[in-house]
Amino acid sequence: MTIEEIRLLIASGTIEKFYNNRKWRNLSKRIKKRDHNECQVCKRRGRYSKAQNVHHIKELKDYPERAYDEDNLESLCISCHNEEHPEKLEKFKKKEPNFFNEERW
């Protein structure tokens, strides 16, 4: 997948296609292996967690040219990845209903 194709996916809101392509999946496996399947943020904090995600340090949407740059990738656990991208959790939060207080006796 080329940089221009990645830019088009970002613009159209279908970036999932990037993460499903073979080149990314293979690179992701290689990065996890490089990082010994350890979360690099936890490791910096003196803890250990198994890495389950590969994270773009400089965000893909802002730097599509660094999409496959190994120096811009690190392995993270789900918890640390969620800390890096709290905006992605918004769609999973339960919306509180609007309070409506019409008394009915």
KOLZA-881547 format. One record per residue: chain; x, y, z of N, C-alpha, C, O in turn. Coordinates in Angstrom, 2 decimals, decimal comma, m for minus. Example, Ala and Ser with C-alpha at 12.3 -4.5 7.8 and 13.67 -1.06 7.14 Angstrom:
BEGIN
 ch     n.x     n.y     n.z    ca.x    ca.y    ca.z     c.x     c.y     c.z     o.x     o.y     o.z
  A   13,19   m5,69    7,80   12,30   m4,50    7,80   13,20   m3,30    7,80   14,24   m3,32    8,46
  A   12,85   m2,25    7,08   13,67   m1,06    7,14   12,90    0,03    7,87   13,41    1,14    8,04
//
This chain:
BEGIN
 ch     n.x     n.y     n.z    ca.x    ca.y    ca.z     c.x     c.y     c.z     o.x     o.y     o.z
  A    0,85   m1,18    0,00    0,00    0,00    0,00    0,90    1,24    0,00    1,82    1,36    0,80
  A    0,60    2,14   m0,91    1,44    3,34   m1,04    1,00    4,43   m0,06   m0,07    4,35    0,54
  A    1,86    5,44    0,09    1,56    6,57    0,96    0,30    7,28    0,48   m0,55    7,67    1,28
  A    0,17    7,42   m0,84   m1,01    8,09   m1,39   m2,28    7,29   m1,09   m3,32    7,88   m0,77
  A   m2,22    5,98   m1,18   m3,37    5,14   m0,83   m3,72    5,28    0,65   m4,90    5,31    1,02
  A   m2,70    5,37    1,49   m2,95    5,56    2,92   m3,62    6,91    3,16   m4,56    7,00    3,96
  A   m3,16    7,94    2,48   m3,78    9,27    2,62   m5,26    9,23    2,20   m6,11    9,85    2,84
  A   m5,55    8,52    1,14   m6,94    8,39    0,69   m7,80    7,66    1,71   m8,95    8,02    1,94
  A   m7,24    6,62    2,33   m7,97    5,89    3,37   m8,24    6,78    4,57   m9,33    6,75    5,14
  A   m7,25    7,58    4,95   m7,42    8,50    6,07   m8,53    9,50    5,75   m9,42    9,74    6,57
  A   m8,47   10,08    4,55   m9,46   11,07    4,14  m10,87   10,50    4,09  m11,84   11,20    4,40
  A  m10,98    9,25    3,69  m12,31    8,64    3,56  m12,79    7,97    4,86  m13,91    7,47    4,93
  A  m11,92    7,97    5,89  m12,32    7,37    7,17  m12,33    5,86    7,17  m13,01    5,24    7,99
  A  m11,58    5,25    6,27  m11,54    3,78    6,19  m10,14    3,25    6,44   m9,68    2,35    5,73
  A   m9,47    3,80    7,43   m8,08    3,43    7,72   m7,94    1,98    8,17   m6,84    1,44    8,17
  A   m9,05    1,35    8,56   m8,99   m0,06    8,95   m8,41   m0,93    7,84   m7,77   m1,95    8,10
  A   m8,63   m0,52    6,60   m8,10   m1,27    5,47   m6,58   m1,31    5,50   m5,97   m2,29    5,08
  A   m5,96   m0,24    5,99   m4,50   m0,22    6,14   m4,06   m1,29    7,13   m3,14   m2,06    6,86
  A   m4,73   m1,33    8,28   m4,35   m2,27    9,33   m4,66   m3,72    8,97   m4,16   m4,64    9,62
  A   m5,48   m3,94    7,96   m5,79   m5,30    7,52   m4,93   m5,78    6,36   m5,03   m6,93    5,96
  A   m4,09   m4,90    5,81   m3,29   m5,35    4,67   m2,09   m6,17    5,12   m1,58   m6,00    6,23
  A   m1,65   m7,05    4,26   m0,61   m8,03    4,57    0,71   m7,36    4,99    1,37   m7,81    5,93
  A    1,09   m6,29    4,28    2,35   m5,62    4,59    2,37   m5,12    6,03    3,36   m5,30    6,74
  A    1,25   m4,51    6,48    1,18   m4,03    7,87    1,19   m5,19    8,86    1,89   m5,13    9,87
  A    0,43   m6,24    8,58    0,37   m7,37    9,51    1,74   m8,01    9,69    2,13   m8,37   10,80
  A    2,48   m8,15    8,60    3,84   m8,72    8,69    4,78   m7,80    9,45    5,57   m8,26   10,27
  A    4,69   m6,51    9,18    5,53   m5,55    9,90    5,18   m5,54   11,38    6,07   m5,47   12,23
  A    3,91   m5,61   11,69    3,46   m5,63   13,08    4,05   m6,83   13,83    4,50   m6,69   14,97
  A    4,03   m7,98   13,20    4,62   m9,18   13,82    6,12   m8,99   14,05    6,65   m9,38   15,09
  A    6,79   m8,38   13,07    8,23   m8,16   13,19    8,56   m7,18   14,32    9,55   m7,36   15,03
  A    7,73   m6,15   14,49    7,96   m5,17   15,56    7,73   m5,82   16,93    8,51   m5,59   17,85
  A    6,70   m6,61   17,06    6,47   m7,31   18,33    7,64   m8,23   18,65    8,07   m8,31   19,80
  A    8,13   m8,92   17,66    9,29   m9,81   17,87   10,51   m8,99   18,27   11,26   m9,38   19,17
  A   10,72   m7,86   17,59   11,85   m6,97   17,93   11,78   m6,52   19,39   12,80   m6,44   20,08
  A   10,55   m6,23   19,85   10,34   m5,75   21,22   10,10   m6,88   22,21    9,68   m6,63   23,34
  A   10,37   m8,12   21,81   10,23   m9,31   22,66    8,82   m9,46   23,23    8,65   m9,95   24,35
  A    7,82   m9,03   22,46    6,42   m9,11   22,88    6,15   m8,43   24,21    5,25   m8,84   24,94
  A    6,93   m7,41   24,52    6,75   m6,64   25,75    6,21   m5,26   25,43    6,61   m4,64   24,45
  A    5,31   m4,78   26,26    4,82   m3,42   26,14    5,97   m2,48   26,49    6,54   m2,56   27,58
  A    6,30   m1,60   25,59    7,44   m0,71   25,79    7,16    0,39   26,80    8,09    0,86   27,46
  A    5,91    0,82   26,93    5,57    1,83   27,94    5,67    1,21   29,34    6,26    1,80   30,24
  A    5,10    0,03   29,51    5,19   m0,67   30,80    6,66   m0,91   31,15    7,07   m0,75   32,30
  A    7,43   m1,30   30,16    8,85   m1,58   30,38    9,57   m0,32   30,88   10,39   m0,39   31,80
  A    9,25    0,85   30,28    9,85    2,11   30,73    9,42    2,44   32,15   10,15    3,14   32,87
  A    8,25    1,96   32,56    7,73    2,21   33,92    8,19    1,14   34,92    7,80    1,17   36,08
  A    9,01    0,21   34,46    9,53   m0,82   35,34    8,59   m1,99   35,55    8,74   m2,74   36,52
  A    7,63   m2,16   34,66    6,67   m3,25   34,77    6,76   m4,13   33,54    7,49   m3,83   32,60
  A    6,01   m5,21   33,56    5,95   m6,08   32,39    4,49   m6,32   32,02    3,66   m6,63   32,87
  A    4,19   m6,17   30,74    2,90   m6,54   30,17    3,15   m7,07   28,77    4,05   m6,62   28,07
  A    2,35   m8,03   28,40    2,48   m8,58   27,05    1,93   m7,58   26,04    0,84   m7,03   26,22
  A    2,68   m7,35   24,98    2,25   m6,43   23,93    1,21   m7,09   23,04    1,35   m8,26   22,67
  A    0,18   m6,35   22,72   m0,86   m6,86   21,85   m1,14   m5,93   20,68   m1,87   m6,29   19,76
  A   m0,58   m4,73   20,72   m0,77   m3,76   19,65    0,58   m3,22   19,22    1,54   m3,22   19,99
  A    0,64   m2,75   17,98    1,81   m2,01   17,51    1,31   m0,59   17,26    0,35   m0,37   16,52
  A    1,98    0,36   17,88    1,54    1,75   17,93    2,44    2,64   17,09    3,67    2,52   17,14
  A    1,84    3,54   16,32    2,59    4,57   15,61    2,88    5,69   16,62    1,95    6,33   17,11
  A    4,13    5,92   16,92    4,51    6,97   17,87    4,04    8,32   17,35    3,36    9,07   18,05
  A    4,40    8,63   16,11    3,83    9,80   15,44    2,63    9,28   14,68    2,76    8,41   13,82
  A    1,45    9,80   14,99    0,20    9,23   14,51    0,13    9,10   12,99    0,59    9,96   12,24
  A   m0,45    8,01   12,59   m0,59    7,69   11,16   m1,35    8,77   10,41   m0,97    9,13    9,30
  A   m2,40    9,30   11,01   m3,20   10,31   10,31   m2,43   11,61   10,08   m2,70   12,34    9,13
  A   m1,45   11,90   10,95   m0,65   13,11   10,80    0,62   12,88    9,99    1,12   13,80    9,35
  A    1,15   11,67   10,01    2,40   11,33    9,33    2,27   10,04    8,53    2,93    9,05    8,86
  A    1,43   10,02    7,50    1,26    8,78    6,72    2,55    8,30    6,07    2,70    7,12    5,77
  A    3,48    9,22    5,84    4,76    8,83    5,23    5,61    7,97    6,17    6,56    7,33    5,72
  A    5,27    7,96    7,46    6,00    7,14    8,43    5,23    5,87    8,79    5,51    5,24    9,82
  A    4,29    5,50    7,97    3,42    4,35    8,25    4,21    3,06    8,46    3,87    2,26    9,32
  A    5,26    2,86    7,67    6,04    1,62    7,75    7,43    1,85    8,35    8,29    0,97    8,25
  A    7,66    2,99    8,95    8,95    3,34    9,53    9,10    2,62   10,88    8,40    2,94   11,84
  A   10,00    1,68   10,96   10,16    0,88   12,18   10,58    1,73   13,38   10,29    1,37   14,52
  A   11,26    2,86   13,13   11,64    3,75   14,24   10,44    4,50   14,80   10,53    5,10   15,87
  A    9,33    4,48   14,09    8,11    5,16   14,54    7,10    4,17   15,13    5,95    4,55   15,38
  A    7,51    2,94   15,34    6,59    1,91   15,84    7,09    1,32   17,15    8,30    1,13   17,34
  A    6,15    1,03   18,04    6,50    0,34   19,28    5,35   m0,57   19,69    4,19   m0,33   19,35
  A    5,70   m1,61   20,41    4,70   m2,58   20,89    4,11   m2,09   22,20    4,82   m1,65   23,09
  A    2,78   m2,18   22,29    2,09   m1,74   23,51    1,04   m2,76   23,93    0,50   m3,49   23,10
  A    0,76   m2,79   25,22   m0,36   m3,58   25,71   m1,64   m2,79   25,42   m1,58   m1,61   25,07
  A   m2,76   m3,41   25,57   m4,03   m2,75   25,27   m4,25   m1,55   26,19   m4,72   m0,50   25,74
  A   m3,93   m1,70   27,46   m4,13   m0,62   28,42   m3,31    0,63   28,04   m3,84    1,74   28,04
  A   m2,04    0,43   27,73   m1,19    1,57   27,36   m1,61    2,15   26,02   m1,52    3,36   25,82
  A   m2,05    1,32   25,10   m2,51    1,82   23,81   m3,77    2,67   24,00   m3,94    3,68   23,32
  A   m4,64    2,25   24,91   m5,83    3,05   25,20   m5,47    4,38   25,85   m6,15    5,38   25,61
  A   m4,42    4,42   26,65   m3,94    5,68   27,22   m3,45    6,61   26,12   m3,65    7,82   26,19
  A   m2,80    6,04   25,12   m2,29    6,84   24,01   m3,41    7,38   23,13   m3,28    8,45   22,53
  A   m4,52    6,65   23,04   m5,64    7,03   22,18   m6,96    7,03   22,94   m7,84    6,23   22,62
  A   m7,13    7,91   23,92   m8,40    7,91   24,67   m9,60    8,29   23,80  m10,73    7,93   24,11
  A   m9,34    9,03   22,72  m10,44    9,43   21,83  m11,10    8,23   21,17  m12,27    8,31   20,80
  A  m10,38    7,14   21,01  m10,95    5,96   20,37  m11,90    5,21   21,31  m12,70    4,39   20,86
  A  m11,80    5,49   22,60  m12,68    4,82   23,55  m14,04    5,49   23,65  m14,99    4,90   24,18
  A  m14,16    6,72   23,16  m15,41    7,46   23,26  m16,59    6,71   22,68  m17,70    6,77   23,21
  A  m16,37    5,99   21,58  m17,49    5,30   20,94  m18,00    4,11   21,76  m19,08    3,59   21,49
  A  m17,21    3,68   22,75  m17,62    2,55   23,58  m18,24    2,97   24,91  m18,80    2,14   25,63
  A  m18,14    4,26   25,23  m18,72    4,74   26,49  m20,23    4,75   26,38  m20,80    5,09   25,34
  A  m20,87    4,39   27,48  m22,32    4,42   27,51  m22,76    5,87   27,64  m22,25    6,62   28,47
  A  m23,70    6,23   26,81  m24,23    7,58   26,88  m25,27    7,63   27,98  m26,15    6,78   28,07
  A  m25,15    8,66   28,80  m26,13    8,81   29,87  m27,37    9,45   29,27  m27,29   10,38   28,48
  A  m28,52    8,93   29,66  m29,75    9,50   29,12  m29,96   10,92   29,64  m29,56   11,26   30,76
  A  m30,58   11,74   28,80  m30,92   13,08   29,26  m31,93   12,98   30,38  m32,89   12,20   30,30
  A  m31,72   13,76   31,41  m32,64   13,72   32,56  m33,94   14,40   32,17  m33,96   15,54   31,70
  A  m34,99   13,70   32,37  m36,31   14,24   32,05  m37,17   14,04   33,28  m37,43   12,90   33,68
  A  m37,60   15,13   33,87  m38,33   15,02   35,13  m39,74   15,56   34,99  m40,09   16,58   35,58
  A  m40,52   14,87   34,23  m41,92   15,25   34,16  m42,66   14,31   35,12  m42,77   13,11   34,88
  A  m43,15   14,90   36,19  m43,82   14,04   37,18  m45,17   13,59   36,64  m45,95   14,36   36,08
  A  m45,39   12,34   36,84  m46,68   11,78   36,42  m47,29   11,09   37,62  m46,79   10,07   38,09
  A  m48,38   11,65   38,12  m49,01   11,09   39,31  m50,23   10,35   38,96  m50,90    9,81   39,84
//
